[in-house]
């Protein structure tokens, strides 16, 4: 797929739902817009009004683990390979409800609207470190973070809040998965003994840069 629309979503509480809409054509990003919405219902309403959707990148648990602490192979891999920010990769059992509940609720609604849409999990804070080798500090580094993301996207990044920036980098991750630039899928890692992955919204990915 070389052209279409990708949405990035950063779940939050009231008034803190970041959305990014990324247009791409002939395998290149052509436009990006971001906004912050009030509720998960507002986000779902966007999907209901779209005629098509190539991919969706979301900062949430797109699948659940059944082992100790609900740790998944992807979580363990990130903690091992991104040690400088390993404390940002928390046990799934310790995560806040808005990220998990609103994130999965929107995923289920999007999958219902677009059964074949490509879905990838994202982790904006760790992904920023992976791409820049700098720790995520949006309040003090907004301009630098916008420039970094604009540089890899090839279009301006007009984020007004950290929720919008997280949604934009989530859309970027989904774009790289769609066009095949990131083939490393953390959800392909094998599970350990005595655990499995539960996939409530069907098959998903966790595309990560090599």
ChimeraX commands (.cxc) that place a marker at each C-alpha (Angstrom):
marker #1 position 0.00,0.00,0.00 radius 0.5
marker #1 position 1.66,3.22,-1.16 radius 0.5
marker #1 position -1.05,5.84,-0.52 radius 0.5
marker #1 position -3.72,6.45,2.09 radius 0.5
marker #1 position -4.52,7.78,5.56 radius 0.5
marker #1 position -2.91,6.73,8.83 radius 0.5
marker #1 position -4.14,7.76,12.28 radius 0.5
marker #1 position -2.03,7.99,15.40 radius 0.5
marker #1 position -3.77,8.01,18.79 radius 0.5
marker #1 position -2.51,8.84,22.27 radius 0.5
marker #1 position -5.13,7.79,24.86 radius 0.5
marker #1 position -5.62,9.99,27.89 radius 0.5
marker #1 position -8.15,11.26,30.36 radius 0.5
marker #1 position -10.71,14.00,29.82 radius 0.5
marker #1 position -9.40,16.60,27.38 radius 0.5
marker #1 position -6.19,14.68,26.75 radius 0.5
marker #1 position -6.79,12.45,23.73 radius 0.5
marker #1 position -4.16,13.17,21.08 radius 0.5
marker #1 position -4.95,12.47,17.42 radius 0.5
marker #1 position -2.71,12.72,14.37 radius 0.5
marker #1 position -3.86,12.23,10.78 radius 0.5
marker #1 position -1.02,11.41,8.40 radius 0.5
marker #1 position -1.57,11.39,4.66 radius 0.5
marker #1 position 0.90,9.52,2.48 radius 0.5
marker #1 position 1.20,9.25,-1.29 radius 0.5
marker #1 position 3.50,7.09,-3.41 radius 0.5
marker #1 position 5.19,5.82,-0.26 radius 0.5
marker #1 position 6.04,9.26,1.16 radius 0.5
marker #1 position 4.38,11.41,3.82 radius 0.5
marker #1 position 2.48,14.27,2.21 radius 0.5
marker #1 position 0.70,15.94,5.16 radius 0.5
marker #1 position 0.24,15.73,8.91 radius 0.5
marker #1 position -2.33,17.35,11.19 radius 0.5
marker #1 position -2.81,16.95,14.94 radius 0.5
marker #1 position -5.43,17.90,17.52 radius 0.5
marker #1 position -6.47,17.13,21.08 radius 0.5
marker #1 position -9.97,15.78,21.78 radius 0.5
marker #1 position -12.02,15.51,24.96 radius 0.5
marker #1 position -13.08,11.86,25.16 radius 0.5
marker #1 position -12.59,8.44,23.59 radius 0.5
marker #1 position -16.08,8.85,22.09 radius 0.5
marker #1 position -14.81,11.88,20.17 radius 0.5
marker #1 position -11.98,9.76,18.78 radius 0.5
marker #1 position -14.33,6.94,17.78 radius 0.5
marker #1 position -16.54,9.46,15.99 radius 0.5
marker #1 position -13.57,10.33,13.77 radius 0.5
marker #1 position -13.18,6.73,12.66 radius 0.5
marker #1 position -16.89,6.44,11.97 radius 0.5
marker #1 position -16.62,9.35,9.55 radius 0.5
marker #1 position -13.61,8.08,7.59 radius 0.5
marker #1 position -14.14,6.38,4.21 radius 0.5
marker #1 position -10.93,4.34,4.55 radius 0.5
marker #1 position -7.98,3.82,6.87 radius 0.5
marker #1 position -4.62,2.27,5.99 radius 0.5
marker #1 position -3.22,1.92,9.50 radius 0.5
marker #1 position -3.57,2.93,13.13 radius 0.5
marker #1 position -0.75,3.48,15.63 radius 0.5
marker #1 position -1.75,3.59,19.30 radius 0.5
marker #1 position 0.13,4.03,22.56 radius 0.5
marker #1 position -1.68,1.24,24.37 radius 0.5
marker #1 position -1.46,-2.48,25.05 radius 0.5
marker #1 position -2.73,-4.02,21.81 radius 0.5
marker #1 position -2.48,-7.48,23.36 radius 0.5
marker #1 position -2.32,-8.78,26.90 radius 0.5
marker #1 position 0.07,-11.18,28.60 radius 0.5
marker #1 position -1.01,-13.90,31.02 radius 0.5
marker #1 position 2.26,-14.45,32.89 radius 0.5
marker #1 position 3.90,-12.84,35.92 radius 0.5
marker #1 position 3.07,-9.13,36.10 radius 0.5
marker #1 position 1.42,-9.48,32.67 radius 0.5
marker #1 position 4.87,-8.85,31.15 radius 0.5
marker #1 position 4.97,-9.56,27.43 radius 0.5
marker #1 position 7.96,-10.48,25.24 radius 0.5
marker #1 position 7.89,-6.97,23.71 radius 0.5
marker #1 position 8.09,-5.32,27.13 radius 0.5
marker #1 position 11.02,-7.49,28.22 radius 0.5
marker #1 position 12.84,-6.86,24.93 radius 0.5
marker #1 position 12.48,-3.08,25.25 radius 0.5
marker #1 position 13.71,-3.08,28.84 radius 0.5
marker #1 position 16.75,-5.08,27.78 radius 0.5
marker #1 position 17.61,-3.04,24.68 radius 0.5
marker #1 position 16.64,0.46,25.86 radius 0.5
marker #1 position 18.24,0.44,29.30 radius 0.5
marker #1 position 18.60,4.23,29.50 radius 0.5
marker #1 position 14.81,4.56,29.60 radius 0.5
marker #1 position 13.90,1.14,30.93 radius 0.5
marker #1 position 11.90,2.66,33.80 radius 0.5
marker #1 position 9.46,4.05,31.22 radius 0.5
marker #1 position 8.60,0.46,30.32 radius 0.5
marker #1 position 6.40,-0.53,33.20 radius 0.5
marker #1 position 4.74,-3.78,34.15 radius 0.5
marker #1 position 1.40,-3.88,32.29 radius 0.5
marker #1 position -0.33,-4.58,35.59 radius 0.5
marker #1 position 0.90,-1.19,36.87 radius 0.5
marker #1 position -0.38,0.96,34.00 radius 0.5
marker #1 position -3.12,3.58,34.35 radius 0.5
marker #1 position -6.69,2.91,33.24 radius 0.5
marker #1 position -7.03,5.73,30.69 radius 0.5
marker #1 position -4.17,4.35,28.60 radius 0.5
marker #1 position -5.39,0.76,28.75 radius 0.5
marker #1 position -9.18,1.18,28.71 radius 0.5
marker #1 position -9.57,4.11,26.33 radius 0.5
marker #1 position -6.83,2.73,24.10 radius 0.5
marker #1 position -8.40,-0.70,23.74 radius 0.5
marker #1 position -11.90,0.75,23.46 radius 0.5
marker #1 position -10.86,2.87,20.48 radius 0.5
marker #1 position -8.96,-0.07,18.95 radius 0.5
marker #1 position -12.03,-2.31,19.13 radius 0.5
marker #1 position -14.22,0.38,17.57 radius 0.5
marker #1 position -11.68,1.02,14.81 radius 0.5
marker #1 position -11.35,-2.70,14.07 radius 0.5
marker #1 position -15.14,-2.99,13.87 radius 0.5
marker #1 position -15.26,-0.09,11.39 radius 0.5
marker #1 position -12.23,-1.27,9.39 radius 0.5
marker #1 position -11.78,-5.05,9.92 radius 0.5
marker #1 position -8.57,-5.27,7.87 radius 0.5
marker #1 position -6.83,-2.13,9.15 radius 0.5
marker #1 position -3.18,-2.58,10.16 radius 0.5
marker #1 position -2.75,-1.81,13.86 radius 0.5
marker #1 position 0.57,-1.25,15.58 radius 0.5
marker #1 position 1.32,-0.63,19.23 radius 0.5
marker #1 position 3.65,2.26,20.00 radius 0.5
marker #1 position 5.61,3.61,22.96 radius 0.5
marker #1 position 6.28,7.30,22.17 radius 0.5
marker #1 position 8.62,8.04,25.07 radius 0.5
marker #1 position 10.87,5.07,24.39 radius 0.5
marker #1 position 10.59,5.52,20.64 radius 0.5
marker #1 position 11.80,9.12,20.98 radius 0.5
marker #1 position 14.86,7.88,22.85 radius 0.5
marker #1 position 15.45,5.19,20.22 radius 0.5
marker #1 position 15.38,7.80,17.46 radius 0.5
marker #1 position 17.26,10.64,19.18 radius 0.5
marker #1 position 19.13,9.08,22.13 radius 0.5
marker #1 position 17.61,11.82,24.26 radius 0.5
marker #1 position 15.12,11.48,27.09 radius 0.5
marker #1 position 11.55,12.61,26.49 radius 0.5
marker #1 position 11.05,16.11,27.95 radius 0.5
marker #1 position 8.23,17.70,25.97 radius 0.5
marker #1 position 7.72,20.71,28.24 radius 0.5
marker #1 position 11.34,21.85,27.94 radius 0.5
marker #1 position 12.25,20.35,24.54 radius 0.5
marker #1 position 9.10,20.81,22.44 radius 0.5
marker #1 position 10.83,22.72,19.62 radius 0.5
marker #1 position 13.66,20.18,19.37 radius 0.5
marker #1 position 11.25,17.24,19.44 radius 0.5
marker #1 position 9.09,18.82,16.73 radius 0.5
marker #1 position 12.18,19.43,14.57 radius 0.5
marker #1 position 13.42,15.88,15.02 radius 0.5
marker #1 position 10.10,14.36,14.01 radius 0.5
marker #1 position 9.64,16.82,11.14 radius 0.5
marker #1 position 13.07,15.82,9.87 radius 0.5
marker #1 position 12.20,12.13,9.57 radius 0.5
marker #1 position 8.66,12.78,8.32 radius 0.5
marker #1 position 9.59,15.39,5.74 radius 0.5
marker #1 position 6.65,17.62,6.75 radius 0.5
marker #1 position 6.10,20.07,9.59 radius 0.5
marker #1 position 4.92,18.77,12.96 radius 0.5
marker #1 position 2.41,21.24,14.43 radius 0.5
marker #1 position 1.98,19.65,17.87 radius 0.5
marker #1 position 0.29,21.88,20.45 radius 0.5
marker #1 position 0.44,19.35,23.31 radius 0.5
marker #1 position 2.51,16.30,24.21 radius 0.5
marker #1 position -0.59,14.20,23.47 radius 0.5
marker #1 position -0.52,15.43,19.89 radius 0.5
marker #1 position 3.23,14.78,19.60 radius 0.5
marker #1 position 2.76,11.24,20.90 radius 0.5
marker #1 position -0.04,10.71,18.39 radius 0.5
marker #1 position 2.19,12.04,15.59 radius 0.5
marker #1 position 5.08,9.70,16.38 radius 0.5
marker #1 position 2.57,6.85,16.67 radius 0.5
marker #1 position 1.33,7.63,13.17 radius 0.5
marker #1 position 4.97,7.71,12.02 radius 0.5
marker #1 position 5.55,4.22,13.44 radius 0.5
marker #1 position 2.44,2.93,11.66 radius 0.5
marker #1 position 3.58,4.55,8.41 radius 0.5
marker #1 position 6.95,2.79,8.60 radius 0.5
marker #1 position 5.18,-0.49,9.17 radius 0.5
marker #1 position 2.84,0.02,6.22 radius 0.5
marker #1 position 5.57,0.88,3.72 radius 0.5
marker #1 position 7.89,-1.84,5.02 radius 0.5
marker #1 position 10.70,0.35,6.38 radius 0.5
marker #1 position 10.38,-1.13,9.86 radius 0.5
marker #1 position 10.12,-4.90,9.65 radius 0.5
marker #1 position 11.13,-5.64,13.24 radius 0.5
marker #1 position 7.85,-6.63,14.92 radius 0.5
marker #1 position 8.11,-7.03,18.71 radius 0.5
marker #1 position 4.85,-8.98,18.78 radius 0.5
marker #1 position 6.60,-11.74,16.80 radius 0.5
marker #1 position 8.92,-12.47,19.74 radius 0.5
marker #1 position 8.25,-15.87,21.35 radius 0.5
marker #1 position 6.39,-16.08,24.63 radius 0.5
marker #1 position 7.97,-17.68,27.67 radius 0.5
marker #1 position 6.99,-20.83,29.49 radius 0.5
marker #1 position 3.64,-20.61,31.21 radius 0.5
marker #1 position 2.36,-17.53,29.40 radius 0.5
marker #1 position 0.49,-16.54,26.27 radius 0.5
marker #1 position -0.73,-13.43,24.50 radius 0.5
marker #1 position -4.43,-12.59,24.40 radius 0.5
marker #1 position -5.51,-10.54,21.37 radius 0.5
marker #1 position -8.94,-8.96,22.02 radius 0.5
marker #1 position -8.91,-6.87,18.82 radius 0.5
marker #1 position -7.34,-9.50,16.57 radius 0.5
marker #1 position -3.88,-9.50,15.02 radius 0.5
marker #1 position -1.71,-6.47,15.81 radius 0.5
marker #1 position 1.92,-5.45,15.39 radius 0.5
marker #1 position 4.58,-3.60,17.37 radius 0.5
marker #1 position 6.84,-2.19,14.66 radius 0.5
marker #1 position 10.20,-0.95,15.93 radius 0.5
marker #1 position 13.22,0.55,14.15 radius 0.5
marker #1 position 16.11,-1.86,13.56 radius 0.5
marker link #1:1,2 radius 0.2
marker link #1:2,3 radius 0.2
marker link #1:3,4 radius 0.2
marker link #1:4,5 radius 0.2
marker link #1:5,6 radius 0.2
marker link #1:6,7 radius 0.2
marker link #1:7,8 radius 0.2
marker link #1:8,9 radius 0.2
marker link #1:9,10 radius 0.2
marker link #1:10,11 radius 0.2
marker link #1:11,12 radius 0.2
marker link #1:12,13 radius 0.2
marker link #1:13,14 radius 0.2
marker link #1:14,15 radius 0.2
marker link #1:15,16 radius 0.2
marker link #1:16,17 radius 0.2
marker link #1:17,18 radius 0.2
marker link #1:18,19 radius 0.2
marker link #1:19,20 radius 0.2
marker link #1:20,21 radius 0.2
marker link #1:21,22 radius 0.2
marker link #1:22,23 radius 0.2
marker link #1:23,24 radius 0.2
marker link #1:24,25 radius 0.2
marker link #1:25,26 radius 0.2
marker link #1:26,27 radius 0.2
marker link #1:27,28 radius 0.2
marker link #1:28,29 radius 0.2
marker link #1:29,30 radius 0.2
marker link #1:30,31 radius 0.2
marker link #1:31,32 radius 0.2
marker link #1:32,33 radius 0.2
marker link #1:33,34 radius 0.2
marker link #1:34,35 radius 0.2
marker link #1:35,36 radius 0.2
marker link #1:36,37 radius 0.2
marker link #1:37,38 radius 0.2
marker link #1:38,39 radius 0.2
marker link #1:39,40 radius 0.2
marker link #1:40,41 radius 0.2
marker link #1:41,42 radius 0.2
marker link #1:42,43 radius 0.2
marker link #1:43,44 radius 0.2
marker link #1:44,45 radius 0.2
marker link #1:45,46 radius 0.2
marker link #1:46,47 radius 0.2
marker link #1:47,48 radius 0.2
marker link #1:48,49 radius 0.2
marker link #1:49,50 radius 0.2
marker link #1:50,51 radius 0.2
marker link #1:51,52 radius 0.2
marker link #1:52,53 radius 0.2
marker link #1:53,54 radius 0.2
marker link #1:54,55 radius 0.2
marker link #1:55,56 radius 0.2
marker link #1:56,57 radius 0.2
marker link #1:57,58 radius 0.2
marker link #1:58,59 radius 0.2
marker link #1:59,60 radius 0.2
marker link #1:60,61 radius 0.2
marker link #1:61,62 radius 0.2
marker link #1:62,63 radius 0.2
marker link #1:63,64 radius 0.2
marker link #1:64,65 radius 0.2
marker link #1:65,66 radius 0.2
marker link #1:66,67 radius 0.2
marker link #1:67,68 radius 0.2
marker link #1:68,69 radius 0.2
marker link #1:69,70 radius 0.2
marker link #1:70,71 radius 0.2
marker link #1:71,72 radius 0.2
marker link #1:72,73 radius 0.2
marker link #1:73,74 radius 0.2
marker link #1:74,75 radius 0.2
marker link #1:75,76 radius 0.2
marker link #1:76,77 radius 0.2
marker link #1:77,78 radius 0.2
marker link #1:78,79 radius 0.2
marker link #1:79,80 radius 0.2
marker link #1:80,81 radius 0.2
marker link #1:81,82 radius 0.2
marker link #1:82,83 radius 0.2
marker link #1:83,84 radius 0.2
marker link #1:84,85 radius 0.2
marker link #1:85,86 radius 0.2
marker link #1:86,87 radius 0.2
marker link #1:87,88 radius 0.2
marker link #1:88,89 radius 0.2
marker link #1:89,90 radius 0.2
marker link #1:90,91 radius 0.2
marker link #1:91,92 radius 0.2
marker link #1:92,93 radius 0.2
marker link #1:93,94 radius 0.2
marker link #1:94,95 radius 0.2
marker link #1:95,96 radius 0.2
marker link #1:96,97 radius 0.2
marker link #1:97,98 radius 0.2
marker link #1:98,99 radius 0.2
marker link #1:99,100 radius 0.2
marker link #1:100,101 radius 0.2
marker link #1:101,102 radius 0.2
marker link #1:102,103 radius 0.2
marker link #1:103,104 radius 0.2
marker link #1:104,105 radius 0.2
marker link #1:105,106 radius 0.2
marker link #1:106,107 radius 0.2
marker link #1:107,108 radius 0.2
marker link #1:108,109 radius 0.2
marker link #1:109,110 radius 0.2
marker link #1:110,111 radius 0.2
marker link #1:111,112 radius 0.2
marker link #1:112,113 radius 0.2
marker link #1:113,114 radius 0.2
marker link #1:114,115 radius 0.2
marker link #1:115,116 radius 0.2
marker link #1:116,117 radius 0.2
marker link #1:117,118 radius 0.2
marker link #1:118,119 radius 0.2
marker link #1:119,120 radius 0.2
marker link #1:120,121 radius 0.2
marker link #1:121,122 radius 0.2
marker link #1:122,123 radius 0.2
marker link #1:123,124 radius 0.2
marker link #1:124,125 radius 0.2
marker link #1:125,126 radius 0.2
marker link #1:126,127 radius 0.2
marker link #1:127,128 radius 0.2
marker link #1:128,129 radius 0.2
marker link #1:129,130 radius 0.2
marker link #1:130,131 radius 0.2
marker link #1:131,132 radius 0.2
marker link #1:132,133 radius 0.2
marker link #1:133,134 radius 0.2
marker link #1:134,135 radius 0.2
marker link #1:135,136 radius 0.2
marker link #1:136,137 radius 0.2
marker link #1:137,138 radius 0.2
marker link #1:138,139 radius 0.2
marker link #1:139,140 radius 0.2
marker link #1:140,141 radius 0.2
marker link #1:141,142 radius 0.2
marker link #1:142,143 radius 0.2
marker link #1:143,144 radius 0.2
marker link #1:144,145 radius 0.2
marker link #1:145,146 radius 0.2
marker link #1:146,147 radius 0.2
marker link #1:147,148 radius 0.2
marker link #1:148,149 radius 0.2
marker link #1:149,150 radius 0.2
marker link #1:150,151 radius 0.2
marker link #1:151,152 radius 0.2
marker link #1:152,153 radius 0.2
marker link #1:153,154 radius 0.2
marker link #1:154,155 radius 0.2
marker link #1:155,156 radius 0.2
marker link #1:156,157 radius 0.2
marker link #1:157,158 radius 0.2
marker link #1:158,159 radius 0.2
marker link #1:159,160 radius 0.2
marker link #1:160,161 radius 0.2
marker link #1:161,162 radius 0.2
marker link #1:162,163 radius 0.2
marker link #1:163,164 radius 0.2
marker link #1:164,165 radius 0.2
marker link #1:165,166 radius 0.2
marker link #1:166,167 radius 0.2
marker link #1:167,168 radius 0.2
marker link #1:168,169 radius 0.2
marker link #1:169,170 radius 0.2
marker link #1:170,171 radius 0.2
marker link #1:171,172 radius 0.2
marker link #1:172,173 radius 0.2
marker link #1:173,174 radius 0.2
marker link #1:174,175 radius 0.2
marker link #1:175,176 radius 0.2
marker link #1:176,177 radius 0.2
marker link #1:177,178 radius 0.2
marker link #1:178,179 radius 0.2
marker link #1:179,180 radius 0.2
marker link #1:180,181 radius 0.2
marker link #1:181,182 radius 0.2
marker link #1:182,183 radius 0.2
marker link #1:183,184 radius 0.2
marker link #1:184,185 radius 0.2
marker link #1:185,186 radius 0.2
marker link #1:186,187 radius 0.2
marker link #1:187,188 radius 0.2
marker link #1:188,189 radius 0.2
marker link #1:189,190 radius 0.2
marker link #1:190,191 radius 0.2
marker link #1:191,192 radius 0.2
marker link #1:192,193 radius 0.2
marker link #1:193,194 radius 0.2
marker link #1:194,195 radius 0.2
marker link #1:195,196 radius 0.2
marker link #1:196,197 radius 0.2
marker link #1:197,198 radius 0.2
marker link #1:198,199 radius 0.2
marker link #1:199,200 radius 0.2
marker link #1:200,201 radius 0.2
marker link #1:201,202 radius 0.2
marker link #1:202,203 radius 0.2
marker link #1:203,204 radius 0.2
marker link #1:204,205 radius 0.2
marker link #1:205,206 radius 0.2
marker link #1:206,207 radius 0.2
marker link #1:207,208 radius 0.2
marker link #1:208,209 radius 0.2
marker link #1:209,210 radius 0.2
view
